[in-house]
Amino acid sequence: MATSEAQKRANARYRKKSVKQMALRFYPVDMDLWEWLCGRKNRQAYIRELIRADMKRCTEESL
């Protein structure tokens, strides 16, 4: 079923209000990082896992 114009507007409003986005650039010196990341099946989940692990490690170190 096609999405109505009202639903498209509602989705756009929600994304504008609630969703955050970040761009990340890899320069030639970091191509090894880019290639590693491209080798992951789900890059977004991989990055989130790394951040969560780092958050946990930093929290444990501060205790």
All heavy atoms as TSV, in Angstrom:
chain	resi	resn	atom	element	x	y	z
A	1	MET	N	N	0.836	-1.166	0.000
A	1	MET	CA	C	0.000	0.000	0.000
A	1	MET	C	C	0.893	1.246	0.000
A	1	MET	O	O	1.907	1.307	0.689
A	1	MET	CB	C	-0.915	-0.005	1.228
A	1	MET	CG	C	-1.754	1.225	1.321
A	1	MET	SD	S	-3.150	1.212	2.460
A	1	MET	CE	C	-2.502	0.631	3.969
A	2	ALA	N	N	0.493	2.244	-0.775
A	2	ALA	CA	C	1.249	3.489	-0.882
A	2	ALA	C	C	1.088	4.310	0.394
A	2	ALA	O	O	0.039	4.284	1.043
A	2	ALA	CB	C	0.763	4.292	-2.078
A	3	THR	N	N	2.126	5.055	0.721
A	3	THR	CA	C	2.094	5.913	1.898
A	3	THR	C	C	1.403	7.226	1.538
A	3	THR	O	O	1.733	7.853	0.537
A	3	THR	CB	C	3.523	6.197	2.387
A	3	THR	OG1	O	4.193	4.958	2.591
A	3	THR	CG2	C	3.530	6.972	3.670
A	4	SER	N	N	0.483	7.654	2.386
A	4	SER	CA	C	-0.246	8.895	2.125
A	4	SER	C	C	0.648	10.104	2.379
A	4	SER	O	O	1.661	10.012	3.090
A	4	SER	CB	C	-1.479	8.993	3.016
A	4	SER	OG	O	-1.091	9.192	4.355
A	5	GLU	N	N	0.279	11.230	1.832
A	5	GLU	CA	C	1.032	12.469	2.048
A	5	GLU	C	C	1.041	12.849	3.525
A	5	GLU	O	O	2.047	13.322	4.045
A	5	GLU	CB	C	0.442	13.600	1.199
A	5	GLU	CG	C	0.704	13.452	-0.291
A	5	GLU	CD	C	2.178	13.359	-0.621
A	5	GLU	OE1	O	2.975	14.165	-0.088
A	5	GLU	OE2	O	2.561	12.474	-1.407
A	6	ALA	N	N	-0.082	12.633	4.212
A	6	ALA	CA	C	-0.146	12.942	5.644
A	6	ALA	C	C	0.836	12.073	6.424
A	6	ALA	O	O	1.509	12.555	7.346
A	6	ALA	CB	C	-1.571	12.735	6.161
A	7	GLN	N	N	0.944	10.796	6.060
A	7	GLN	CA	C	1.884	9.899	6.749
A	7	GLN	C	C	3.318	10.312	6.471
A	7	GLN	O	O	4.170	10.285	7.363
A	7	GLN	CB	C	1.649	8.446	6.329
A	7	GLN	CG	C	2.503	7.459	7.096
A	7	GLN	CD	C	2.194	7.455	8.580
A	7	GLN	OE1	O	1.046	7.331	8.976
A	7	GLN	NE2	N	3.209	7.586	9.414
A	8	LYS	N	N	3.602	10.718	5.238
A	8	LYS	CA	C	4.947	11.180	4.894
A	8	LYS	C	C	5.318	12.418	5.712
A	8	LYS	O	O	6.433	12.537	6.206
A	8	LYS	CB	C	5.036	11.497	3.407
A	8	LYS	CG	C	5.016	10.270	2.521
A	8	LYS	CD	C	5.060	10.662	1.061
A	8	LYS	CE	C	4.927	9.454	0.168
A	8	LYS	NZ	N	4.889	9.820	-1.261
A	9	ARG	N	N	4.370	13.345	5.854
A	9	ARG	CA	C	4.616	14.551	6.654
A	9	ARG	C	C	4.834	14.194	8.119
A	9	ARG	O	O	5.730	14.735	8.779
A	9	ARG	CB	C	3.456	15.540	6.514
A	9	ARG	CG	C	3.417	16.258	5.179
A	9	ARG	CD	C	2.438	17.432	5.201
A	9	ARG	NE	N	1.088	17.049	5.603
A	9	ARG	CZ	C	0.136	16.616	4.784
A	9	ARG	NH1	N	0.380	16.480	3.498
A	9	ARG	NH2	N	-1.063	16.320	5.250
A	10	ALA	N	N	4.032	13.265	8.631
A	10	ALA	CA	C	4.170	12.839	10.028
A	10	ALA	C	C	5.533	12.182	10.252
A	10	ALA	O	O	6.196	12.437	11.260
A	10	ALA	CB	C	3.043	11.891	10.412
A	11	ASN	N	N	5.946	11.346	9.325
A	11	ASN	CA	C	7.260	10.688	9.432
A	11	ASN	C	C	8.386	11.721	9.400
A	11	ASN	O	O	9.344	11.638	10.177
A	11	ASN	CB	C	7.447	9.674	8.312
A	11	ASN	CG	C	6.613	8.436	8.504
A	11	ASN	OD1	O	6.142	8.149	9.592
A	11	ASN	ND2	N	6.413	7.696	7.433
A	12	ALA	N	N	8.281	12.695	8.515
A	12	ALA	CA	C	9.306	13.736	8.411
A	12	ALA	C	C	9.364	14.553	9.699
A	12	ALA	O	O	10.451	14.883	10.185
A	12	ALA	CB	C	9.018	14.636	7.218
A	13	ARG	N	N	8.212	14.890	10.269
A	13	ARG	CA	C	8.158	15.635	11.529
A	13	ARG	C	C	8.815	14.846	12.655
A	13	ARG	O	O	9.591	15.386	13.441
A	13	ARG	CB	C	6.693	15.928	11.883
A	13	ARG	CG	C	6.380	17.356	12.100
A	13	ARG	CD	C	4.967	17.682	12.505
A	13	ARG	NE	N	3.979	16.624	12.536
A	13	ARG	CZ	C	3.090	16.371	11.569
A	13	ARG	NH1	N	3.084	17.094	10.461
A	13	ARG	NH2	N	2.212	15.400	11.691
A	14	TYR	N	N	8.511	13.550	12.720
A	14	TYR	CA	C	9.105	12.692	13.760
A	14	TYR	C	C	10.622	12.638	13.604
A	14	TYR	O	O	11.360	12.788	14.575
A	14	TYR	CB	C	8.516	11.280	13.679
A	14	TYR	CG	C	9.236	10.317	14.589
A	14	TYR	CD1	C	8.964	10.291	15.947
A	14	TYR	CD2	C	10.214	9.456	14.095
A	14	TYR	CE1	C	9.643	9.428	16.796
A	14	TYR	CE2	C	10.899	8.590	14.934
A	14	TYR	CZ	C	10.602	8.584	16.276
A	14	TYR	OH	O	11.290	7.738	17.101
A	15	ARG	N	N	11.100	12.393	12.375
A	15	ARG	CA	C	12.545	12.309	12.159
A	15	ARG	C	C	13.245	13.617	12.522
A	15	ARG	O	O	14.297	13.627	13.143
A	15	ARG	CB	C	12.848	11.934	10.706
A	15	ARG	CG	C	12.710	10.458	10.440
A	15	ARG	CD	C	13.285	10.081	9.091
A	15	ARG	NE	N	12.689	10.822	7.997
A	15	ARG	CZ	C	11.604	10.454	7.335
A	15	ARG	NH1	N	10.983	9.343	7.665
A	15	ARG	NH2	N	11.147	11.188	6.346
A	16	LYS	N	N	12.628	14.742	12.162
A	16	LYS	CA	C	13.229	16.038	12.464
A	16	LYS	C	C	13.335	16.253	13.966
A	16	LYS	O	O	14.324	16.779	14.468
A	16	LYS	CB	C	12.401	17.147	11.828
A	16	LYS	CG	C	13.007	18.514	11.978
A	16	LYS	CD	C	12.195	19.560	11.248
A	16	LYS	CE	C	12.841	20.928	11.374
A	16	LYS	NZ	N	12.092	21.957	10.678
A	17	LYS	N	N	12.327	15.826	14.710
A	17	LYS	CA	C	12.276	16.028	16.150
A	17	LYS	C	C	13.132	15.015	16.915
A	17	LYS	O	O	13.795	15.358	17.887
A	17	LYS	CB	C	10.830	15.921	16.615
A	17	LYS	CG	C	10.627	16.016	18.100
A	17	LYS	CD	C	9.168	15.809	18.469
A	17	LYS	CE	C	8.997	15.687	19.965
A	17	LYS	NZ	N	7.646	15.291	20.331
A	18	SER	N	N	13.140	13.751	16.502
A	18	SER	CA	C	13.653	12.673	17.347
A	18	SER	C	C	14.909	11.966	16.867
A	18	SER	O	O	15.590	11.347	17.675
A	18	SER	CB	C	12.557	11.613	17.518
A	18	SER	OG	O	11.398	12.201	18.063
A	19	VAL	N	N	15.205	12.012	15.590
A	19	VAL	CA	C	16.306	11.226	15.052
A	19	VAL	C	C	17.533	12.110	14.869
A	19	VAL	O	O	17.440	13.206	14.321
A	19	VAL	CB	C	15.900	10.568	13.710
A	19	VAL	CG1	C	17.068	9.814	13.102
A	19	VAL	CG2	C	14.712	9.646	13.912
A	20	LYS	N	N	18.673	11.646	15.349
A	20	LYS	CA	C	19.939	12.371	15.203
A	20	LYS	C	C	20.804	11.631	14.199
A	20	LYS	O	O	20.770	10.403	14.102
A	20	LYS	CB	C	20.683	12.470	16.536
A	20	LYS	CG	C	19.851	13.067	17.659
A	20	LYS	CD	C	19.386	14.457	17.314
A	20	LYS	CE	C	18.487	15.002	18.398
A	20	LYS	NZ	N	17.409	15.812	17.903
A	21	GLN	N	N	21.602	12.373	13.470
A	21	GLN	CA	C	22.396	11.798	12.398
A	21	GLN	C	C	23.795	12.386	12.444
A	21	GLN	O	O	23.987	13.542	12.819
A	21	GLN	CB	C	21.716	12.154	11.076
A	21	GLN	CG	C	22.295	11.506	9.872
A	21	GLN	CD	C	21.403	11.784	8.661
A	21	GLN	OE1	O	20.191	11.745	8.758
A	21	GLN	NE2	N	22.013	12.086	7.548
A	22	MET	N	N	24.783	11.576	12.034
A	22	MET	CA	C	26.162	12.037	12.033
A	22	MET	C	C	26.844	11.532	10.765
A	22	MET	O	O	26.640	10.392	10.362
A	22	MET	CB	C	26.898	11.501	13.262
A	22	MET	CG	C	28.370	11.760	13.252
A	22	MET	SD	S	29.174	11.040	14.674
A	22	MET	CE	C	29.172	12.465	15.727
A	23	ALA	N	N	27.645	12.388	10.175
A	23	ALA	CA	C	28.443	11.987	9.009
A	23	ALA	C	C	29.867	11.724	9.489
A	23	ALA	O	O	30.376	12.402	10.384
A	23	ALA	CB	C	28.437	13.077	7.958
A	24	LEU	N	N	30.499	10.743	8.893
A	24	LEU	CA	C	31.855	10.377	9.272
A	24	LEU	C	C	32.679	10.231	8.004
A	24	LEU	O	O	32.275	9.525	7.073
A	24	LEU	CB	C	31.816	9.057	10.054
A	24	LEU	CG	C	33.107	8.499	10.582
A	24	LEU	CD1	C	33.747	9.458	11.584
A	24	LEU	CD2	C	32.864	7.160	11.249
A	25	ARG	N	N	33.810	10.909	7.940
A	25	ARG	CA	C	34.663	10.857	6.754
A	25	ARG	C	C	35.941	10.081	7.073
A	25	ARG	O	O	36.504	10.218	8.152
A	25	ARG	CB	C	35.018	12.265	6.306
A	25	ARG	CG	C	33.840	13.007	5.740
A	25	ARG	CD	C	34.277	14.384	5.235
A	25	ARG	NE	N	33.173	15.041	4.589
A	25	ARG	CZ	C	32.249	15.753	5.228
A	25	ARG	NH1	N	32.313	15.894	6.527
A	25	ARG	NH2	N	31.270	16.330	4.556
A	26	PHE	N	N	36.378	9.310	6.117
A	26	PHE	CA	C	37.629	8.571	6.237
A	26	PHE	C	C	38.586	9.075	5.164
A	26	PHE	O	O	38.319	8.943	3.981
A	26	PHE	CB	C	37.396	7.063	6.052
A	26	PHE	CG	C	36.619	6.449	7.177
A	26	PHE	CD1	C	35.229	6.452	7.170
A	26	PHE	CD2	C	37.265	5.857	8.244
A	26	PHE	CE1	C	34.511	5.885	8.201
A	26	PHE	CE2	C	36.551	5.294	9.289
A	26	PHE	CZ	C	35.172	5.312	9.263
A	27	TYR	N	N	39.685	9.645	5.597
A	27	TYR	CA	C	40.698	10.136	4.674
A	27	TYR	C	C	41.651	8.992	4.325
A	27	TYR	O	O	41.641	7.936	4.973
A	27	TYR	CB	C	41.438	11.311	5.312
A	27	TYR	CG	C	40.562	12.542	5.368
A	27	TYR	CD1	C	39.786	12.811	6.496
A	27	TYR	CD2	C	40.472	13.410	4.290
A	27	TYR	CE1	C	38.954	13.916	6.537
A	27	TYR	CE2	C	39.648	14.517	4.321
A	27	TYR	CZ	C	38.894	14.764	5.448
A	27	TYR	OH	O	38.073	15.858	5.494
A	28	PRO	N	N	42.474	9.183	3.297
A	28	PRO	CA	C	43.355	8.092	2.855
A	28	PRO	C	C	44.188	7.458	3.962
A	28	PRO	O	O	44.413	6.249	3.953
A	28	PRO	CB	C	44.250	8.768	1.801
A	28	PRO	CG	C	43.361	9.821	1.219
A	28	PRO	CD	C	42.569	10.344	2.406
A	29	VAL	N	N	44.597	8.240	4.954
A	29	VAL	CA	C	45.408	7.688	6.031
A	29	VAL	C	C	44.620	6.665	6.857
A	29	VAL	O	O	45.209	5.797	7.505
A	29	VAL	CB	C	45.980	8.824	6.915
A	29	VAL	CG1	C	44.890	9.506	7.707
A	29	VAL	CG2	C	47.074	8.308	7.813
A	30	ASP	N	N	43.289	6.749	6.825
A	30	ASP	CA	C	42.436	5.854	7.610
A	30	ASP	C	C	41.735	4.792	6.765
A	30	ASP	O	O	40.739	4.218	7.202
A	30	ASP	CB	C	41.369	6.672	8.352
A	30	ASP	CG	C	41.986	7.599	9.375
A	30	ASP	OD1	O	42.963	7.192	10.028
A	30	ASP	OD2	O	41.481	8.729	9.522
A	31	MET	N	N	42.246	4.503	5.597
A	31	MET	CA	C	41.576	3.533	4.717
A	31	MET	C	C	41.507	2.140	5.339
A	31	MET	O	O	40.585	1.388	5.067
A	31	MET	CB	C	42.252	3.458	3.348
A	31	MET	CG	C	41.839	4.579	2.411
A	31	MET	SD	S	40.070	4.656	2.108
A	31	MET	CE	C	39.645	6.170	2.936
A	32	ASP	N	N	42.460	1.815	6.197
A	32	ASP	CA	C	42.398	0.510	6.870
A	32	ASP	C	C	41.152	0.438	7.759
A	32	ASP	O	O	40.482	-0.602	7.826
A	32	ASP	CB	C	43.662	0.232	7.675
A	32	ASP	CG	C	43.946	1.294	8.742
A	32	ASP	OD1	O	43.543	2.465	8.552
A	32	ASP	OD2	O	44.562	0.952	9.762
A	33	LEU	N	N	40.814	1.543	8.405
A	33	LEU	CA	C	39.600	1.581	9.230
A	33	LEU	C	C	38.357	1.441	8.364
A	33	LEU	O	O	37.418	0.720	8.704
A	33	LEU	CB	C	39.532	2.891	10.022
A	33	LEU	CG	C	40.703	3.184	10.953
A	33	LEU	CD1	C	40.541	4.557	11.570
A	33	LEU	CD2	C	40.829	2.114	12.006
A	34	TRP	N	N	38.336	2.147	7.247
A	34	TRP	CA	C	37.203	2.093	6.323
A	34	TRP	C	C	37.003	0.674	5.783
A	34	TRP	O	O	35.890	0.169	5.760
A	34	TRP	CB	C	37.420	3.071	5.174
A	34	TRP	CG	C	36.390	2.960	4.103
A	34	TRP	CD1	C	36.561	2.464	2.851
A	34	TRP	CD2	C	35.014	3.342	4.192
A	34	TRP	NE1	N	35.389	2.517	2.159
A	34	TRP	CE2	C	34.419	3.049	2.960
A	34	TRP	CE3	C	34.240	3.902	5.198
A	34	TRP	CZ2	C	33.077	3.295	2.702
A	34	TRP	CZ3	C	32.903	4.145	4.941
A	34	TRP	CH2	C	32.335	3.844	3.710
A	35	GLU	N	N	38.085	0.051	5.382
A	35	GLU	CA	C	37.996	-1.307	4.846
A	35	GLU	C	C	37.509	-2.284	5.915
A	35	GLU	O	O	36.722	-3.184	5.626
A	35	GLU	CB	C	39.338	-1.740	4.269
A	35	GLU	CG	C	39.676	-0.976	3.001
A	35	GLU	CD	C	41.109	-1.138	2.554
A	35	GLU	OE1	O	41.876	-1.879	3.220
A	35	GLU	OE2	O	41.470	-0.522	1.547
A	36	TRP	N	N	37.966	-2.119	7.138
A	36	TRP	CA	C	37.519	-2.976	8.231
A	36	TRP	C	C	36.024	-2.802	8.456
A	36	TRP	O	O	35.278	-3.760	8.580
A	36	TRP	CB	C	38.294	-2.648	9.508
A	36	TRP	CG	C	37.901	-3.502	10.663
A	36	TRP	CD1	C	37.000	-3.189	11.628
A	36	TRP	CD2	C	38.356	-4.819	10.955
A	36	TRP	NE1	N	36.882	-4.231	12.520
A	36	TRP	CE2	C	37.707	-5.245	12.123
A	36	TRP	CE3	C	39.260	-5.675	10.348
A	36	TRP	CZ2	C	37.927	-6.483	12.683
A	36	TRP	CZ3	C	39.484	-6.907	10.920
A	36	TRP	CH2	C	38.819	-7.308	12.070
A	37	LEU	N	N	35.596	-1.552	8.512
A	37	LEU	CA	C	34.185	-1.259	8.728
A	37	LEU	C	C	33.319	-1.808	7.591
A	37	LEU	O	O	32.247	-2.365	7.839
A	37	LEU	CB	C	33.979	0.250	8.873
A	37	LEU	CG	C	32.582	0.728	9.208
A	37	LEU	CD1	C	32.100	0.126	10.524
A	37	LEU	CD2	C	32.540	2.249	9.270
A	38	CYS	N	N	33.783	-1.686	6.379
A	38	CYS	CA	C	33.023	-2.196	5.235
A	38	CYS	C	C	32.905	-3.719	5.260
A	38	CYS	O	O	31.988	-4.282	4.679
A	38	CYS	CB	C	33.657	-1.752	3.917
A	38	CYS	SG	S	33.396	0.001	3.586
A	39	GLY	N	N	33.806	-4.366	5.950
A	39	GLY	CA	C	33.769	-5.816	6.073
A	39	GLY	C	C	32.742	-6.315	7.081
A	39	GLY	O	O	32.471	-7.517	7.161
A	40	ARG	N	N	32.179	-5.430	7.872
A	40	ARG	CA	C	31.152	-5.811	8.854
A	40	ARG	C	C	29.815	-5.964	8.145
A	40	ARG	O	O	29.505	-5.214	7.227
A	40	ARG	CB	C	30.983	-4.761	9.959
A	40	ARG	CG	C	32.224	-4.362	10.744
A	40	ARG	CD	C	32.922	-5.511	11.391
A	40	ARG	NE	N	33.939	-5.952	10.433
A	40	ARG	CZ	C	34.738	-6.998	10.576
A	40	ARG	NH1	N	34.666	-7.745	11.626
A	40	ARG	NH2	N	35.605	-7.319	9.670
A	41	LYS	N	N	29.046	-6.922	8.605
A	41	LYS	CA	C	27.744	-7.182	7.996
A	41	LYS	C	C	26.771	-6.029	8.243
A	41	LYS	O	O	26.051	-5.615	7.347
A	41	LYS	CB	C	27.176	-8.487	8.562
A	41	LYS	CG	C	26.003	-9.011	7.814
A	41	LYS	CD	C	25.644	-10.405	8.289
A	41	LYS	CE	C	24.585	-11.006	7.379
A	41	LYS	NZ	N	24.324	-12.387	7.725
A	42	ASN	N	N	26.752	-5.512	9.469
A	42	ASN	CA	C	25.854	-4.416	9.836
A	42	ASN	C	C	26.703	-3.324	10.471
A	42	ASN	O	O	26.987	-3.359	11.666
A	42	ASN	CB	C	24.776	-4.918	10.802
A	42	ASN	CG	C	23.754	-3.867	11.129
A	42	ASN	OD1	O	23.990	-2.677	10.991
A	42	ASN	ND2	N	22.605	-4.310	11.595
A	43	ARG	N	N	27.103	-2.348	9.681
A	43	ARG	CA	C	28.020	-1.309	10.158
A	43	ARG	C	C	27.433	-0.493	11.300
A	43	ARG	O	O	28.125	-0.156	12.255
A	43	ARG	CB	C	28.396	-0.375	9.018
A	43	ARG	CG	C	29.298	-1.035	8.015
A	43	ARG	CD	C	29.580	-0.108	6.880
A	43	ARG	NE	N	29.197	-0.832	5.677
A	43	ARG	CZ	C	28.995	-0.289	4.516
A	43	ARG	NH1	N	29.097	0.997	4.365
A	43	ARG	NH2	N	28.671	-1.025	3.491
A	44	GLN	N	N	26.171	-0.154	11.180
A	44	GLN	CA	C	25.526	0.664	12.204
A	44	GLN	C	C	25.517	-0.051	13.552
A	44	GLN	O	O	25.864	0.525	14.581
A	44	GLN	CB	C	24.113	1.000	11.764
A	44	GLN	CG	C	23.384	1.943	12.692
A	44	GLN	CD	C	22.072	2.406	12.103
A	44	GLN	OE1	O	21.980	2.689	10.923
A	44	GLN	NE2	N	21.052	2.471	12.926
A	45	ALA	N	N	25.146	-1.318	13.552
A	45	ALA	CA	C	25.126	-2.095	14.793
A	45	ALA	C	C	26.540	-2.261	15.343
A	45	ALA	O	O	26.752	-2.191	16.560
A	45	ALA	CB	C	24.491	-3.457	14.548
A	46	TYR	N	N	27.511	-2.451	14.465
A	46	TYR	CA	C	28.906	-2.609	14.882
A	46	TYR	C	C	29.394	-1.355	15.613
A	46	TYR	O	O	29.987	-1.440	16.694
A	46	TYR	CB	C	29.781	-2.898	13.662
A	46	TYR	CG	C	31.242	-3.045	13.966
A	46	TYR	CD1	C	31.720	-4.146	14.671
A	46	TYR	CD2	C	32.157	-2.091	13.557
A	46	TYR	CE1	C	33.072	-4.283	14.957
A	46	TYR	CE2	C	33.501	-2.215	13.830
A	46	TYR	CZ	C	33.956	-3.317	14.535
A	46	TYR	OH	O	35.291	-3.446	14.817
A	47	ILE	N	N	29.116	-0.184	15.048
A	47	ILE	CA	C	29.538	1.069	15.665
A	47	ILE	C	C	28.836	1.265	17.004
A	47	ILE	O	O	29.455	1.668	17.994
A	47	ILE	CB	C	29.291	2.252	14.711
A	47	ILE	CG1	C	30.240	2.137	13.514
A	47	ILE	CG2	C	29.468	3.585	15.422
A	47	ILE	CD1	C	29.930	3.087	12.376
A	48	ARG	N	N	27.553	0.968	17.059
A	48	ARG	CA	C	26.816	1.090	18.318
A	48	ARG	C	C	27.395	0.172	19.390
A	48	ARG	O	O	27.537	0.563	20.554
A	48	ARG	CB	C	25.345	0.762	18.114
A	48	ARG	CG	C	24.600	1.844	17.395
A	48	ARG	CD	C	23.170	1.424	17.191
A	48	ARG	NE	N	22.424	2.471	16.530
A	48	ARG	CZ	C	21.225	2.310	16.041
A	48	ARG	NH1	N	20.605	1.146	16.130
A	48	ARG	NH2	N	20.606	3.308	15.450
A	49	GLU	N	N	27.738	-1.060	19.020
A	49	GLU	CA	C	28.327	-2.003	19.975
A	49	GLU	C	C	29.648	-1.469	20.513
A	49	GLU	O	O	29.934	-1.572	21.708
A	49	GLU	CB	C	28.556	-3.361	19.321
A	49	GLU	CG	C	27.300	-4.163	19.101
A	49	GLU	CD	C	27.576	-5.459	18.340
A	49	GLU	OE1	O	28.733	-5.929	18.332
A	49	GLU	OE2	O	26.621	-5.977	17.745
A	50	LEU	N	N	30.476	-0.898	19.628
A	50	LEU	CA	C	31.755	-0.333	20.062
A	50	LEU	C	C	31.548	0.808	21.051
A	50	LEU	O	O	32.238	0.899	22.069
A	50	LEU	CB	C	32.546	0.174	18.852
A	50	LEU	CG	C	33.111	-0.874	17.916
A	50	LEU	CD1	C	33.732	-0.201	16.700
A	50	LEU	CD2	C	34.126	-1.755	18.618
A	51	ILE	N	N	30.591	1.676	20.762
A	51	ILE	CA	C	30.328	2.814	21.646
A	51	ILE	C	C	29.803	2.328	22.991
A	51	ILE	O	O	30.242	2.804	24.052
A	51	ILE	CB	C	29.349	3.799	20.988
A	51	ILE	CG1	C	30.010	4.448	19.762
A	51	ILE	CG2	C	28.890	4.866	21.990
A	51	ILE	CD1	C	29.060	5.248	18.893
A	52	ARG	N	N	28.875	1.377	22.974
A	52	ARG	CA	C	28.330	0.861	24.238
A	52	ARG	C	C	29.420	0.191	25.085
A	52	ARG	O	O	29.463	0.357	26.304
A	52	ARG	CB	C	27.184	-0.092	23.965
A	52	ARG	CG	C	25.931	0.647	23.556
A	52	ARG	CD	C	24.703	-0.248	23.557
A	52	ARG	NE	N	23.529	0.556	23.285
A	52	ARG	CZ	C	22.866	0.555	22.125
A	52	ARG	NH1	N	23.245	-0.239	21.163
A	52	ARG	NH2	N	21.818	1.331	21.958
A	53	ALA	N	N	30.291	-0.571	24.433
A	53	ALA	CA	C	31.386	-1.221	25.160
A	53	ALA	C	C	32.311	-0.180	25.771
A	53	ALA	O	O	32.758	-0.317	26.916
A	53	ALA	CB	C	32.163	-2.141	24.225
A	54	ASP	N	N	32.597	0.885	25.040
A	54	ASP	CA	C	33.446	1.949	25.556
A	54	ASP	C	C	32.768	2.679	26.706
A	54	ASP	O	O	33.414	3.010	27.714
A	54	ASP	CB	C	33.799	2.930	24.437
A	54	ASP	CG	C	34.881	3.906	24.851
A	54	ASP	OD1	O	35.890	3.469	25.436
A	54	ASP	OD2	O	34.702	5.111	24.592
A	55	MET	N	N	31.467	2.931	26.589
A	55	MET	CA	C	30.724	3.576	27.674
A	55	MET	C	C	30.781	2.725	28.941
A	55	MET	O	O	31.014	3.236	30.037
A	55	MET	CB	C	29.262	3.790	27.260
A	55	MET	CG	C	29.068	4.884	26.241
A	55	MET	SD	S	27.402	4.950	25.572
A	55	MET	CE	C	26.430	5.276	27.024
A	56	LYS	N	N	30.600	1.420	28.778
A	56	LYS	CA	C	30.643	0.512	29.924
A	56	LYS	C	C	32.028	0.504	30.559
A	56	LYS	O	O	32.169	0.580	31.781
A	56	LYS	CB	C	30.251	-0.897	29.482
A	56	LYS	CG	C	30.210	-1.895	30.611
A	56	LYS	CD	C	29.790	-3.258	30.126
A	56	LYS	CE	C	29.795	-4.245	31.280
A	56	LYS	NZ	N	29.480	-5.600	30.851
A	57	ARG	N	N	33.048	0.443	29.721
A	57	ARG	CA	C	34.427	0.432	30.218
A	57	ARG	C	C	34.734	1.715	30.968
A	57	ARG	O	O	35.312	1.693	32.058
A	57	ARG	CB	C	35.411	0.249	29.048
A	57	ARG	CG	C	36.860	0.143	29.476
A	57	ARG	CD	C	37.787	0.037	28.291
A	57	ARG	NE	N	37.631	1.135	27.347
A	57	ARG	CZ	C	38.163	2.362	27.502
A	57	ARG	NH1	N	38.891	2.630	28.563
A	57	ARG	NH2	N	37.991	3.297	26.591
A	58	CYS	N	N	34.335	2.846	30.437
A	58	CYS	CA	C	34.602	4.136	31.083
A	58	CYS	C	C	33.843	4.256	32.398
A	58	CYS	O	O	34.354	4.818	33.366
A	58	CYS	CB	C	34.220	5.289	30.162
A	58	CYS	SG	S	35.349	5.467	28.770
A	59	THR	N	N	32.623	3.727	32.459
A	59	THR	CA	C	31.833	3.763	33.673
A	59	THR	C	C	32.482	2.898	34.744
A	59	THR	O	O	32.561	3.285	35.911
A	59	THR	CB	C	30.391	3.269	33.406
A	59	THR	OG1	O	29.825	4.092	32.397
A	59	THR	CG2	C	29.542	3.324	34.642
A	60	GLU	N	N	32.949	1.711	34.363
A	60	GLU	CA	C	33.591	0.805	35.324
A	60	GLU	C	C	34.898	1.388	35.840
A	60	GLU	O	O	35.260	1.195	36.994
A	60	GLU	CB	C	33.824	-0.549	34.676
A	60	GLU	CG	C	32.532	-1.317	34.439
A	60	GLU	CD	C	32.737	-2.580	33.610
A	60	GLU	OE1	O	33.857	-2.792	33.089
A	60	GLU	OE2	O	31.777	-3.340	33.481
A	61	GLU	N	N	35.638	2.109	34.990
A	61	GLU	CA	C	36.903	2.706	35.411
A	61	GLU	C	C	36.698	3.813	36.428
A	61	GLU	O	O	37.535	4.032	37.287
A	61	GLU	CB	C	37.657	3.270	34.205
A	61	GLU	CG	C	38.274	2.222	33.328
A	61	GLU	CD	C	38.971	2.831	32.112
A	61	GLU	OE1	O	38.961	4.069	31.958
A	61	GLU	OE2	O	39.513	2.047	31.321
A	62	SER	N	N	35.564	4.496	36.332
A	62	SER	CA	C	35.321	5.626	37.244
A	62	SER	C	C	34.823	5.189	38.613
A	62	SER	O	O	34.741	5.990	39.526
A	62	SER	CB	C	34.323	6.605	36.616
A	62	SER	OG	O	33.053	6.005	36.499
A	63	LEU	N	N	34.486	3.919	38.759
A	63	LEU	CA	C	33.994	3.438	40.057
A	63	LEU	C	C	35.097	3.189	41.031
A	63	LEU	O	O	36.139	3.035	41.043
A	63	LEU	CB	C	33.172	2.155	39.882
A	63	LEU	CG	C	31.891	2.324	39.088
A	63	LEU	CD1	C	31.198	0.962	38.940
A	63	LEU	CD2	C	30.944	3.278	39.796
